[in-house]
C-alpha cells in the first residue's frame, strides 16, 4: 500500500491539488522502486510486473496509462480505470493487461452507467478501450469450468481475436461475482462486498499471464 494508506490513482483531472500531488508521488514512488530493484540486482529490467486489487488495481491501471515504460505487464483485479482514461491514455506501444472483474461488484461496478456516475469505466468498456489501445481486433469468449456450483458465479475468459506482439489483453469476467479476488479456497464473502467466486485462483491466473508475457 501507499505510505498514505491508499494509492493515489488518477480518477479526476479536476481533483483537489493535494489529491493530484498524492497521485504524482505514488507514480514517482513506483518508478523509483522499480529502479531500485534493478540497481540492486533483485529484478530483471525486462520482467517487472505490476498488479493490484481494488484501489491497488486502479493504481496499476494508472501506471499502465501514464507511466508504463519500466513495466512489462499489468493486472487489475476488482478494478478498472478512471473515465478519463479515454483521453489520458495514449499507447506509444502495446501494454499487456489482465483485468478481472465481478459483474455484481458493489464498489467497482461492472455496469457502465453506474460506474461512470462515480468516475470509473465499467468492466466491459475498460476491456474494449484497452483492446483498442493495444491495437487488438475482434472478441472471443470462453466459459471456464464451474468448479464450485454453489458459489452463484461463473468465470468467462474474454479475449480479442487478434493482437499485435505485446498487446495481450485478457478479461476474466466473473458473472455474479462481487468485490473479491476469486479463490479456490472457501473463504467467506462478506456482507457488503458481494459473492466470492471459487472457480479460479486469481493470483495463479495473474502469475501465469505474467510468465507467458515474459519480457516481450
Backbone as a chain_set.jsonl record, in Angstrom:
{"seq": "XXXXXXXXXXXXXXXXXXXXXXXXXXXXXXXXXXXXXXXXXXXXXXXXXXXXXXXXXXXXXXXXXXXXXXXXXXXXXXXXXXXXXXXXXXXXXXXXXXXXXXXXXXXXXXXXXXXXXXXXXXXXXXXXXXXXXXXXXXXXXXXXXXXXXXXXXXXXXXXXXXXXXXXXXXXXXXXXXXXXXXXXXXXXXXXXXXXXXXXXXXXXXXXXXXXXXXXX", "coords": {"N": [[0.838, -1.195, 0.0], [0.306, 2.349, -0.446], [2.262, 4.915, 1.189], [0.547, 6.703, 2.342], [-1.674, 5.318, 3.025], [-3.538, 4.728, 1.105], [-3.63, 4.162, -2.415], [-2.78, 6.679, -4.774], [-4.466, 6.769, -7.205], [-5.246, 7.979, -10.487], [-8.144, 9.567, -10.83], [-9.758, 11.799, -11.346], [-9.154, 14.565, -13.366], [-9.761, 17.106, -12.45], [-9.385, 17.003, -9.747], [-8.789, 17.862, -6.248], [-5.828, 19.786, -5.388], [-4.159, 18.534, -3.477], [-4.821, 15.867, -3.781], [-3.947, 15.423, -6.38], [-1.187, 15.781, -6.025], [-0.707, 13.651, -4.332], [-1.212, 11.491, -6.07], [0.796, 11.944, -8.021], [3.055, 11.573, -6.423], [2.838, 8.855, -5.778], [3.009, 7.622, -8.283], [5.63, 8.383, -8.923], [6.952, 7.107, -6.808], [6.569, 4.334, -7.36], [7.993, 4.103, -9.736], [10.578, 4.752, -8.858], [10.93, 2.647, -7.07], [10.985, 0.461, -8.848], [13.363, 1.115, -10.224], [15.182, 0.862, -8.127], [15.013, -1.866, -7.488], [16.071, -2.938, -9.809], [18.665, -1.792, -9.798], [19.827, -2.967, -7.558], [20.027, -5.533, -8.324], [17.922, -7.261, -7.91], [15.852, -7.557, -9.635], [14.95, -8.326, -12.981], [15.277, -6.06, -15.534], [13.623, -6.31, -17.744], [11.511, -7.747, -16.893], [9.592, -6.788, -14.981], [6.666, -6.538, -13.256], [3.348, -5.288, -12.648], [0.748, -5.467, -10.393], [-2.502, -5.259, -8.891], [-5.159, -5.075, -6.442], [-8.46, -3.863, -6.225], [-8.257, -0.635, -4.98], [-5.521, -0.79, -5.341], [-5.47, -2.067, -7.825], [-6.531, -0.044, -9.408], [-4.437, 1.734, -9.196], [-2.522, 0.302, -10.568], [-3.571, 0.381, -13.196], [-3.467, 3.099, -13.59], [-0.687, 3.476, -13.698], [-0.162, 1.93, -15.964], [-1.364, 3.49, -17.829], [-0.218, 6.099, -17.589], [2.521, 5.89, -16.985], [4.106, 3.636, -18.141], [6.591, 2.616, -18.872], [8.655, 1.199, -17.484], [7.61, -1.261, -16.897], [6.653, -4.601, -17.653], [4.165, -5.804, -17.905], [0.714, -5.644, -16.781], [-1.802, -6.012, -14.184], [-5.154, -5.822, -13.153], [-7.284, -6.27, -10.565], [-10.627, -6.616, -9.509], [-11.05, -3.978, -10.341], [-11.019, -1.11, -12.533], [-10.522, 1.626, -14.41], [-10.063, 5.212, -14.375], [-12.678, 7.264, -15.78], [-11.511, 9.115, -17.352], [-9.506, 7.862, -18.614], [-10.007, 7.429, -21.252], [-9.19, 9.699, -22.602], [-6.746, 10.271, -21.49], [-4.985, 8.148, -21.802], [-2.58, 7.145, -24.021], [-1.323, 5.074, -26.347], [1.955, 4.44, -26.873], [3.201, 2.112, -27.441], [2.042, -1.32, -27.455], [0.595, -2.438, -24.338], [0.593, -5.04, -22.23], [-2.217, -6.332, -20.51], [-4.109, -7.698, -17.884], [-7.389, -8.109, -16.788], [-9.721, -8.481, -14.139], [-12.877, -8.792, -13.172], [-15.917, -8.61, -11.254], [-19.349, -9.026, -12.096], [-21.273, -8.24, -10.349], [-20.143, -6.527, -8.585], [-20.214, -4.329, -5.903], [-18.691, -2.084, -5.474], [-16.464, -1.355, -7.309], [-18.069, -0.972, -9.946], [-19.597, -3.022, -12.449], [-21.486, -2.331, -14.42], [-21.72, 0.093, -16.923], [-22.977, 2.675, -16.862], [-23.597, 3.072, -14.133], [-21.044, 2.843, -13.041], [-19.684, 4.989, -14.25], [-20.943, 7.107, -13.097], [-19.653, 7.397, -10.706], [-17.146, 7.949, -11.503], [-15.615, 5.952, -12.777], [-14.644, 3.596, -15.361], [-16.863, 1.151, -16.718], [-16.625, -2.458, -16.483], [-16.647, -3.969, -18.991], [-16.429, -1.902, -20.817], [-13.905, -0.908, -20.193], [-12.245, -3.042, -20.863], [-12.723, -3.098, -23.642], [-11.744, -0.562, -24.385], [-8.992, -0.828, -23.701], [-8.228, -2.928, -25.331], [-8.481, -1.712, -27.817], [-6.548, 0.338, -27.556], [-4.305, -1.244, -27.504], [-4.225, -2.113, -30.059], [-5.715, -4.309, -30.82], [-8.078, -6.696, -32.227], [-11.471, -7.741, -32.764], [-13.256, -10.327, -30.87], [-13.517, -12.919, -28.506], [-15.028, -15.421, -26.477], [-14.821, -17.54, -23.659], [-16.291, -19.871, -21.56], [-15.179, -20.793, -18.356], [-14.423, -23.785, -16.397], [-17.003, -24.652, -14.1], [-16.184, -24.872, -11.159], [-16.997, -24.68, -8.469], [-20.155, -25.188, -7.872], [-21.887, -24.041, -6.142], [-21.373, -21.426, -5.572], [-22.716, -19.403, -6.821], [-21.745, -18.067, -9.07], [-19.807, -17.599, -12.118], [-16.997, -17.917, -14.186], [-15.929, -16.262, -17.108], [-13.633, -16.183, -19.735], [-12.548, -13.548, -21.625], [-11.257, -12.473, -24.659], [-9.474, -10.581, -27.182], [-9.689, -11.407, -30.692], [-7.41, -11.169, -32.258], [-4.192, -9.782, -31.578], [-1.496, -7.421, -31.713], [2.071, -8.178, -31.416], [2.963, -8.299, -28.008], [0.635, -7.082, -27.209], [-1.183, -8.363, -25.57], [-4.312, -8.792, -24.129], [-6.566, -9.461, -21.638], [-9.659, -10.394, -20.216], [-11.122, -11.504, -17.322], [-14.187, -12.182, -16.687], [-16.316, -12.25, -14.042], [-19.16, -13.624, -13.702], [-21.782, -12.715, -11.704], [-20.077, -12.34, -9.617], [-18.611, -10.613, -6.78], [-16.909, -7.965, -4.998], [-14.275, -9.226, -4.738], [-11.149, -10.947, -5.022], [-11.184, -13.843, -6.981], [-10.958, -17.147, -5.598], [-9.816, -20.484, -4.965], [-9.987, -21.38, -2.436], [-12.175, -21.819, 0.342], [-13.274, -19.178, 1.381], [-15.0, -16.742, 3.413], [-17.534, -14.553, 2.04], [-18.316, -11.99, 2.895], [-20.462, -9.371, 3.98], [-20.941, -6.927, 2.622], [-19.582, -6.908, 0.225], [-20.405, -8.571, -1.77], [-20.701, -11.662, -3.702], [-18.197, -14.208, -3.437], [-16.181, -15.746, -5.815], [-15.305, -19.186, -6.446], [-13.992, -20.616, -8.429], [-11.582, -20.202, -9.738], [-8.112, -19.372, -9.084], [-7.072, -16.309, -8.323], [-4.454, -15.157, -8.001], [-2.784, -17.103, -9.123], [-3.667, -17.13, -11.764], [-2.956, -14.546, -12.594], [-0.142, -14.666, -12.295], [0.484, -16.668, -14.134], [-0.201, -15.362, -16.498], [1.68, -13.242, -16.497], [4.079, -14.726, -16.628], [3.771, -15.886, -19.124], [3.835, -13.641, -20.744], [6.402, -12.753, -20.265], [9.386, -11.096, -21.052], [8.599, -9.516, -23.239]], "CA": [[0.0, 0.0, 0.0], [0.992, 3.629, -0.422], [2.606, 5.392, 2.524], [-0.562, 7.486, 2.873], [-2.773, 4.425, 3.381], [-4.302, 4.39, -0.104], [-2.921, 4.572, -3.622], [-3.294, 7.893, -5.408], [-4.784, 6.532, -8.612], [-5.783, 9.173, -11.147], [-9.571, 9.386, -11.116], [-10.365, 13.019, -11.861], [-8.195, 15.637, -13.629], [-10.114, 18.3, -11.684], [-9.311, 16.668, -8.324], [-8.059, 18.855, -5.446], [-4.383, 19.771, -5.591], [-3.496, 17.557, -2.616], [-5.04, 14.553, -4.384], [-3.052, 15.341, -7.536], [0.17, 15.574, -5.514], [-0.682, 12.268, -3.835], [-1.08, 10.618, -7.228], [2.123, 12.141, -8.598], [4.035, 10.968, -5.514], [2.761, 7.397, -5.867], [3.573, 7.265, -9.587], [7.08, 8.516, -8.791], [7.425, 6.065, -5.885], [6.623, 3.037, -8.036], [9.098, 4.147, -10.686], [11.822, 4.683, -8.079], [11.014, 1.283, -6.561], [11.45, -0.38, -9.957], [14.772, 1.438, -10.443], [15.964, 0.312, -7.015], [15.06, -3.321, -7.654], [17.005, -3.217, -10.904], [20.015, -1.393, -9.402], [20.344, -3.903, -6.559], [20.093, -6.856, -8.916], [16.804, -8.096, -7.468], [14.84, -7.678, -10.682], [15.31, -8.233, -14.387], [14.597, -4.855, -16.034], [12.634, -6.652, -18.758], [10.475, -8.596, -16.306], [8.978, -6.166, -13.811], [5.22, -6.55, -13.484], [2.596, -4.526, -11.661], [-0.608, -5.999, -10.188], [-3.146, -4.75, -7.693], [-6.567, -5.387, -6.203], [-9.275, -2.732, -5.797], [-7.506, 0.61, -5.125], [-4.237, -1.167, -5.927], [-5.704, -2.313, -9.239], [-6.672, 1.263, -10.046], [-3.092, 2.3, -9.298], [-1.85, -0.428, -11.65], [-4.023, 0.901, -14.497], [-2.919, 4.452, -13.681], [0.684, 3.342, -14.176], [-0.227, 1.437, -17.343], [-1.812, 4.6, -18.665], [0.611, 7.298, -17.53], [3.955, 5.674, -16.807], [4.256, 2.191, -18.298], [7.845, 2.261, -19.544], [9.51, 0.277, -16.728], [6.864, -2.462, -16.537], [6.418, -5.489, -18.79], [2.741, -6.144, -17.986], [-0.092, -5.131, -15.67], [-3.031, -6.742, -13.864], [-6.077, -5.084, -12.295], [-8.299, -7.162, -10.005], [-11.753, -5.842, -8.971], [-10.744, -2.574, -10.628], [-10.912, -0.735, -13.94], [-9.722, 2.842, -14.533], [-10.824, 6.453, -14.433], [-13.35, 7.559, -17.047], [-10.624, 9.968, -18.134], [-8.553, 7.026, -19.348], [-10.307, 7.55, -22.689], [-8.428, 10.803, -23.177], [-5.42, 10.364, -20.872], [-4.126, 7.026, -22.182], [-2.174, 7.126, -25.418], [-0.406, 3.944, -26.428], [3.131, 4.523, -27.734], [3.354, 0.721, -27.856], [1.088, -2.136, -26.694], [0.883, -2.704, -22.937], [-0.201, -6.2, -21.822], [-3.051, -6.085, -19.325], [-5.133, -8.649, -17.465], [-8.45, -7.495, -15.982], [-10.576, -9.49, -13.513], [-13.963, -8.025, -12.549], [-17.202, -9.248, -11.0], [-20.473, -8.273, -12.659], [-22.109, -7.764, -9.243], [-19.259, -5.801, -7.652], [-20.922, -3.124, -5.453], [-17.738, -0.996, -5.264], [-16.035, -1.046, -8.674], [-19.245, -1.551, -10.583], [-19.459, -3.509, -13.823], [-22.389, -1.585, -15.297], [-21.033, 1.299, -17.377], [-23.625, 3.904, -16.408], [-23.415, 3.197, -12.683], [-19.619, 3.059, -12.77], [-19.27, 6.321, -14.668], [-21.5, 8.069, -12.141], [-18.674, 7.616, -9.637], [-15.864, 8.294, -12.09], [-14.866, 4.817, -13.299], [-15.158, 2.877, -16.52], [-17.419, -0.164, -16.475], [-15.691, -3.529, -16.794], [-16.564, -4.29, -20.409], [-15.936, -0.707, -21.511], [-12.464, -0.805, -19.983], [-11.625, -4.072, -21.705], [-12.818, -2.645, -25.035], [-10.818, 0.554, -24.549], [-7.599, -1.269, -23.673], [-8.021, -3.713, -26.548], [-8.275, -0.752, -28.902], [-5.259, 0.986, -27.342], [-3.265, -2.22, -27.832], [-4.296, -2.449, -31.473], [-6.326, -5.631, -30.978], [-9.274, -6.738, -33.076], [-12.399, -8.845, -32.544], [-13.595, -10.718, -29.5], [-13.957, -14.293, -28.309], [-15.368, -15.648, -25.071], [-14.773, -18.944, -23.272], [-16.661, -20.136, -20.165], [-14.265, -21.668, -17.648], [-15.139, -24.808, -15.617], [-17.729, -24.213, -12.912], [-15.612, -25.749, -10.138], [-17.878, -24.624, -7.302], [-21.507, -24.917, -8.388], [-22.691, -23.429, -5.077], [-20.939, -20.058, -5.266], [-23.586, -18.472, -7.549], [-20.962, -17.255, -10.003], [-19.14, -18.375, -13.16], [-15.982, -17.091, -14.834], [-15.745, -16.334, -18.556], [-12.432, -15.524, -20.234], [-12.825, -12.766, -22.827], [-10.02, -12.034, -25.295], [-9.586, -10.207, -28.59], [-9.328, -12.485, -31.618], [-6.016, -10.966, -32.638], [-3.489, -8.634, -31.011], [-0.109, -7.343, -32.17], [3.014, -8.658, -30.404], [2.998, -7.494, -26.797], [-0.646, -6.433, -26.951], [-2.084, -9.304, -24.89], [-5.34, -8.165, -23.296], [-7.481, -10.511, -21.191], [-10.667, -10.063, -19.211], [-11.808, -12.582, -16.618], [-15.46, -11.644, -16.223], [-16.877, -13.158, -13.046], [-20.609, -13.424, -13.701], [-22.328, -12.875, -10.36], [-19.03, -12.127, -8.62], [-18.573, -9.336, -6.092], [-15.645, -7.236, -4.867], [-13.314, -10.171, -4.158], [-10.367, -11.762, -5.946], [-11.606, -15.247, -6.927], [-10.015, -18.072, -4.971], [-10.299, -21.852, -4.802], [-10.201, -21.592, -1.012], [-13.532, -21.492, 0.785], [-13.249, -18.028, 2.277], [-16.305, -16.062, 3.458], [-17.685, -13.477, 1.07], [-18.501, -10.677, 3.491], [-21.831, -8.905, 3.763], [-21.085, -5.743, 1.772], [-18.755, -6.977, -0.976], [-20.968, -9.467, -2.761], [-20.335, -13.078, -3.731], [-16.832, -14.581, -3.807], [-16.097, -16.884, -6.73], [-14.371, -20.236, -6.044], [-13.684, -21.438, -9.6], [-10.194, -19.976, -10.141], [-7.249, -18.716, -8.091], [-6.682, -15.068, -9.002], [-3.006, -14.953, -8.006], [-2.178, -18.044, -10.069], [-4.029, -16.672, -13.109], [-2.131, -13.374, -12.882], [1.244, -15.075, -12.46], [0.58, -17.394, -15.404], [-0.233, -14.325, -17.543], [2.973, -12.558, -16.493], [5.109, -15.652, -17.114], [3.583, -16.057, -20.564], [4.276, -12.405, -21.385], [7.852, -12.698, -20.142], [9.969, -9.774, -21.248], [8.335, -9.097, -24.623]], "C": [[0.873, 1.246, 0.0], [1.279, 4.052, 1.014], [1.479, 6.189, 3.159], [-1.76, 6.617, 3.243], [-3.662, 4.052, 2.226], [-3.521, 4.889, -1.305], [-3.592, 5.773, -4.267], [-3.559, 7.69, -6.879], [-5.473, 7.754, -9.209], [-7.238, 8.927, -11.524], [-10.166, 10.619, -11.787], [-9.299, 14.073, -12.118], [-8.488, 16.896, -12.82], [-10.135, 18.021, -10.189], [-8.596, 17.781, -7.567], [-6.548, 18.697, -5.601], [-3.679, 18.744, -4.722], [-3.674, 16.143, -3.16], [-4.139, 14.363, -5.604], [-1.615, 15.092, -7.091], [0.341, 14.155, -5.006], [-0.474, 11.3, -4.997], [0.308, 10.723, -7.844], [3.2, 11.486, -7.746], [4.024, 9.448, -5.647], [3.279, 6.889, -7.214], [5.097, 7.317, -9.516], [7.655, 7.416, -7.904], [7.559, 4.714, -6.579], [7.742, 2.992, -9.072], [10.45, 4.058, -9.978], [12.013, 3.281, -7.524], [11.519, 0.331, -7.64], [12.93, -0.146, -10.226], [15.657, 0.813, -9.37], [16.087, -1.202, -7.123], [16.039, -3.729, -8.752], [18.446, -2.949, -10.457], [20.641, -2.372, -8.412], [20.411, -5.335, -7.072], [18.976, -7.79, -8.515], [15.772, -8.325, -8.557], [15.478, -7.562, -12.056], [14.574, -7.019, -14.969], [13.553, -5.133, -17.102], [11.464, -7.445, -18.186], [9.982, -8.04, -14.968], [7.497, -5.994, -14.117], [4.518, -5.799, -12.353], [1.169, -5.052, -11.587], [-1.184, -5.411, -8.92], [-4.603, -5.141, -7.648], [-7.278, -4.137, -5.695], [-8.505, -1.425, -6.022], [-6.115, 0.348, -5.714], [-4.349, -1.472, -7.408], [-5.865, -1.022, -10.016], [-5.316, 1.95, -10.182], [-2.32, 1.615, -10.417], [-2.276, 0.111, -13.018], [-3.599, 2.351, -14.688], [-1.496, 4.409, -14.219], [0.712, 2.868, -15.628], [-0.58, 2.559, -18.309], [-0.759, 5.706, -18.756], [2.11, 7.048, -17.511], [4.309, 4.2, -16.953], [5.666, 1.712, -18.623], [8.647, 1.185, -18.811], [8.866, -1.082, -16.479], [6.508, -3.276, -17.782], [4.947, -5.824, -18.984], [2.051, -5.7, -16.708], [-1.287, -6.05, -15.428], [-3.856, -5.917, -12.89], [-7.198, -6.017, -11.861], [-9.345, -6.317, -9.284], [-11.517, -4.344, -9.167], [-10.751, -2.351, -12.132], [-9.988, 0.477, -14.043], [-10.655, 4.044, -14.505], [-11.527, 6.596, -15.778], [-12.452, 8.396, -17.947], [-9.529, 9.182, -18.835], [-8.782, 7.146, -20.848], [-9.478, 8.641, -23.354], [-7.001, 10.87, -22.652], [-4.462, 9.285, -21.36], [-3.847, 7.065, -23.675], [-1.075, 6.087, -25.556], [0.726, 4.215, -27.408], [3.48, 3.134, -28.258], [2.367, -0.097, -27.038], [1.565, -2.387, -25.259], [0.014, -3.866, -22.479], [-0.956, -5.934, -20.526], [-4.031, -7.227, -19.115], [-6.099, -7.928, -16.533], [-9.309, -8.616, -15.407], [-11.647, -8.767, -12.683], [-15.209, -8.865, -12.353], [-18.347, -8.395, -11.514], [-21.42, -7.739, -11.583], [-21.266, -7.088, -8.169], [-19.965, -4.516, -7.211], [-20.011, -1.913, -5.303], [-17.177, -0.518, -6.598], [-17.031, -1.697, -9.631], [-18.994, -1.933, -12.035], [-20.257, -2.663, -14.788], [-21.796, -0.22, -15.64], [-21.659, 2.572, -16.808], [-23.423, 4.121, -14.917], [-21.961, 3.484, -12.343], [-19.218, 4.49, -13.104], [-19.856, 7.405, -13.778], [-20.555, 8.335, -10.982], [-17.249, 7.718, -10.204], [-15.043, 7.168, -12.662], [-15.448, 4.344, -14.628], [-15.785, 1.566, -16.06], [-16.466, -1.239, -16.981], [-15.535, -3.813, -18.271], [-16.041, -3.112, -21.212], [-14.427, -0.581, -21.374], [-11.713, -1.836, -20.825], [-11.612, -3.642, -23.17], [-11.824, -1.527, -25.309], [-9.382, 0.057, -24.633], [-7.271, -2.143, -24.892], [-7.734, -2.793, -27.732], [-6.921, -0.062, -28.778], [-4.113, 0.058, -27.73], [-3.298, -2.656, -29.294], [-4.886, -3.817, -31.749], [-7.605, -5.525, -31.803], [-10.128, -7.938, -32.7], [-12.555, -9.204, -31.073], [-14.006, -12.182, -29.502], [-14.092, -14.556, -26.818], [-15.426, -17.14, -24.781], [-15.218, -19.103, -21.828], [-15.661, -21.108, -19.541], [-15.052, -22.677, -16.806], [-15.774, -24.233, -14.352], [-17.345, -25.134, -11.749], [-16.502, -25.824, -8.911], [-19.273, -24.226, -7.777], [-22.395, -24.221, -7.358], [-22.33, -21.971, -4.811], [-21.713, -18.994, -6.061], [-22.809, -17.552, -8.492], [-20.241, -18.176, -10.98], [-18.188, -17.44, -13.909], [-15.962, -17.344, -16.342], [-14.467, -15.581, -18.906], [-12.764, -14.86, -21.562], [-11.495, -12.231, -23.366], [-10.317, -11.484, -26.685], [-9.214, -11.4, -29.475], [-7.862, -12.374, -32.031], [-5.473, -9.726, -31.95], [-2.086, -8.589, -31.597], [0.822, -7.89, -31.093], [3.089, -7.716, -29.205], [1.682, -6.851, -26.43], [-1.641, -7.302, -26.215], [-3.03, -8.568, -23.939], [-6.358, -9.24, -22.931], [-8.422, -9.985, -20.118], [-11.236, -11.348, -18.632], [-13.064, -11.972, -16.001], [-16.104, -12.665, -15.29], [-18.374, -12.876, -12.955], [-21.169, -13.722, -12.309], [-21.33, -12.611, -9.26], [-19.062, -10.731, -8.036], [-17.183, -8.736, -6.048], [-14.632, -8.105, -4.117], [-12.444, -10.748, -5.267], [-10.865, -13.209, -5.874], [-10.522, -16.129, -6.294], [-10.642, -19.453, -4.884], [-10.559, -22.178, -3.344], [-11.61, -21.148, -0.624], [-13.501, -20.391, 1.843], [-14.627, -17.372, 2.3], [-16.341, -14.872, 2.51], [-17.742, -12.098, 1.717], [-19.835, -10.091, 3.073], [-21.915, -7.846, 2.673], [-20.321, -5.834, 0.453], [-19.286, -7.936, -2.023], [-20.365, -10.857, -2.698], [-18.873, -13.276, -4.12], [-16.866, -15.824, -4.689], [-15.015, -17.862, -6.288], [-14.007, -21.158, -7.211], [-12.23, -21.322, -10.05], [-9.433, -19.354, -8.985], [-6.645, -17.488, -8.764], [-5.169, -14.914, -9.094], [-2.321, -15.869, -9.017], [-2.464, -17.634, -11.516], [-3.133, -15.488, -13.514], [-0.683, -13.785, -13.133], [1.447, -15.842, -13.773], [0.592, -16.409, -16.579], [1.123, -13.637, -17.633], [4.075, -13.463, -17.034], [5.012, -15.837, -18.622], [4.054, -14.817, -21.335], [5.803, -12.336, -21.388], [8.36, -11.287, -20.299], [9.765, -9.268, -22.657], [8.565, -7.595, -24.808]], "O": [[2.037, 1.2, 0.398], [0.614, 3.598, 1.945], [1.445, 6.344, 4.38], [-2.765, 7.135, 3.73], [-4.475, 3.136, 2.352], [-2.834, 5.908, -1.232], [-4.819, 5.871, -4.302], [-2.953, 8.355, -7.719], [-6.194, 8.473, -8.517], [-7.521, 8.157, -12.442], [-10.987, 10.497, -12.696], [-8.593, 14.455, -11.186], [-7.578, 17.673, -12.531], [-10.821, 18.715, -9.438], [-7.87, 18.567, -8.174], [-6.054, 17.612, -5.908], [-2.702, 18.136, -5.16], [-2.781, 15.308, -3.018], [-3.627, 13.268, -5.834], [-0.903, 14.291, -7.697], [1.38, 13.527, -5.211], [0.352, 10.392, -4.91], [0.928, 9.706, -8.155], [4.149, 10.909, -8.276], [5.082, 8.817, -5.631], [3.918, 5.839, -7.275], [5.776, 6.407, -9.99], [8.711, 6.857, -8.202], [8.563, 4.025, -6.4], [8.37, 1.95, -9.262], [11.357, 3.37, -10.446], [13.134, 2.771, -7.505], [12.38, -0.508, -7.378], [13.678, -1.101, -10.435], [16.738, 0.302, -9.66], [17.158, -1.756, -6.872], [16.742, -4.733, -8.636], [19.338, -3.762, -10.698], [21.854, -2.581, -8.429], [20.806, -6.244, -6.341], [19.065, -8.995, -8.753], [14.909, -9.193, -8.422], [16.421, -6.798, -12.261], [13.346, -6.966, -14.896], [12.687, -4.295, -17.352], [10.527, -7.779, -18.912], [9.963, -8.744, -13.958], [7.126, -5.377, -15.116], [5.04, -5.695, -11.243], [0.461, -5.084, -12.593], [-0.451, -5.098, -7.982], [-5.207, -5.491, -8.662], [-6.756, -3.432, -4.832], [-8.133, -1.133, -7.159], [-5.596, 1.155, -6.485], [-3.432, -1.173, -8.173], [-5.395, -0.909, -11.148], [-5.069, 2.66, -11.157], [-1.554, 2.26, -11.133], [-1.437, 0.279, -13.903], [-3.394, 2.792, -15.818], [-1.131, 5.202, -15.087], [1.515, 3.35, -16.427], [-0.144, 2.566, -19.46], [-0.443, 6.189, -19.843], [2.888, 7.887, -17.964], [4.765, 3.577, -15.995], [5.909, 0.505, -18.645], [9.263, 0.339, -19.459], [9.502, -1.969, -15.91], [6.12, -2.73, -18.814], [4.52, -6.101, -20.104], [2.693, -5.419, -15.696], [-1.731, -6.768, -16.325], [-3.326, -5.376, -11.919], [-7.971, -6.498, -12.69], [-8.997, -5.406, -8.532], [-11.759, -3.546, -8.262], [-10.521, -3.277, -12.909], [-8.79, 0.36, -13.787], [-11.875, 3.908, -14.598], [-11.035, 6.108, -16.796], [-12.613, 8.389, -19.168], [-8.717, 9.752, -19.563], [-7.847, 6.983, -21.632], [-9.108, 8.525, -24.523], [-6.133, 11.461, -23.295], [-3.248, 9.485, -21.333], [-4.767, 7.023, -24.492], [-0.014, 6.213, -24.945], [0.513, 4.225, -28.621], [3.988, 2.989, -29.37], [1.889, 0.386, -26.012], [2.76, -2.528, -24.997], [-1.199, -3.7, -22.349], [-0.407, -5.384, -19.571], [-4.699, -7.668, -20.05], [-5.685, -7.227, -15.609], [-9.599, -9.592, -16.099], [-11.354, -8.205, -11.628], [-15.527, -9.725, -13.174], [-18.319, -7.172, -11.382], [-22.268, -6.892, -11.863], [-21.629, -7.078, -6.993], [-20.289, -3.684, -8.059], [-20.498, -0.815, -5.032], [-17.403, 0.631, -6.975], [-16.844, -2.834, -10.063], [-18.268, -1.247, -12.755], [-19.765, -2.31, -15.86], [-21.415, 0.535, -14.746], [-20.945, 3.45, -16.325], [-23.111, 5.231, -14.485], [-21.679, 4.283, -11.451], [-18.499, 5.133, -12.338], [-19.317, 8.51, -13.713], [-20.64, 9.382, -10.341], [-16.271, 7.587, -9.467], [-13.881, 7.379, -13.008], [-16.59, 4.651, -14.97], [-15.297, 0.939, -15.12], [-15.599, -0.965, -17.812], [-14.411, -3.894, -18.767], [-15.296, -3.293, -22.175], [-13.744, -0.195, -22.322], [-10.679, -1.534, -21.421], [-10.604, -3.805, -23.858], [-11.143, -1.531, -26.334], [-8.634, 0.461, -25.522], [-6.157, -2.093, -25.415], [-6.851, -3.068, -28.545], [-6.219, 0.109, -29.774], [-3.079, 0.509, -28.223], [-2.487, -3.48, -29.717], [-4.602, -4.425, -32.782], [-8.134, -4.44, -32.043], [-9.614, -9.005, -32.363], [-12.074, -8.513, -30.175], [-14.743, -12.634, -30.379], [-13.366, -13.987, -26.003], [-16.002, -17.911, -25.548], [-14.591, -18.531, -20.937], [-15.337, -22.134, -20.139], [-16.229, -22.451, -16.526], [-15.166, -23.438, -13.635], [-18.084, -26.055, -11.402], [-16.737, -26.906, -8.374], [-19.53, -23.053, -8.051], [-23.529, -23.853, -7.664], [-22.912, -21.341, -3.927], [-21.392, -17.809, -5.976], [-23.18, -16.394, -8.684], [-20.078, -19.369, -10.724], [-18.545, -16.305, -14.225], [-15.977, -18.489, -16.793], [-14.245, -14.469, -18.426], [-13.204, -15.517, -22.506], [-10.713, -11.621, -22.637], [-11.306, -11.875, -27.305], [-8.497, -12.3, -29.036], [-7.164, -13.382, -32.138], [-6.189, -8.743, -31.76], [-1.539, -9.635, -31.946], [0.394, -8.052, -29.95], [3.254, -6.506, -29.356], [1.61, -6.137, -25.43], [-2.837, -7.009, -26.231], [-2.596, -7.821, -23.062], [-6.949, -9.861, -23.815], [-8.022, -9.23, -19.231], [-11.769, -12.183, -19.362], [-13.017, -11.337, -14.947], [-16.398, -13.792, -15.688], [-18.801, -11.989, -12.215], [-21.044, -14.838, -11.803], [-21.687, -12.65, -8.083], [-19.481, -9.779, -8.695], [-16.371, -8.965, -6.944], [-14.194, -7.768, -3.017], [-12.949, -11.017, -6.356], [-10.956, -13.753, -4.774], [-9.327, -15.874, -6.446], [-11.858, -19.581, -4.745], [-11.266, -23.137, -3.036], [-12.158, -20.21, -1.204], [-13.678, -20.644, 3.035], [-15.352, -17.437, 1.308], [-15.313, -14.262, 2.216], [-17.258, -11.129, 1.133], [-20.285, -10.291, 1.945], [-22.855, -7.854, 1.878], [-20.407, -4.917, -0.363], [-18.665, -8.097, -3.074], [-19.622, -11.191, -1.776], [-18.366, -12.603, -5.017], [-17.498, -16.825, -4.35], [-13.951, -17.457, -5.82], [-13.743, -22.343, -7.007], [-11.701, -22.241, -10.676], [-10.029, -18.869, -8.024], [-5.812, -17.608, -9.662], [-4.651, -14.575, -10.158], [-1.379, -15.454, -9.691], [-1.606, -17.774, -12.387], [-2.622, -15.439, -14.633], [-0.061, -13.305, -14.081], [2.468, -15.676, -14.44], [1.324, -16.612, -17.548], [1.66, -13.466, -18.728], [4.915, -13.016, -17.815], [6.025, -15.932, -19.315], [4.6, -14.928, -22.433], [6.419, -11.92, -22.37], [7.793, -10.363, -19.715], [10.666, -8.65, -23.224], [8.389, -7.074, -25.909]]}, "num_chains": 1, "name": "protein.A"}
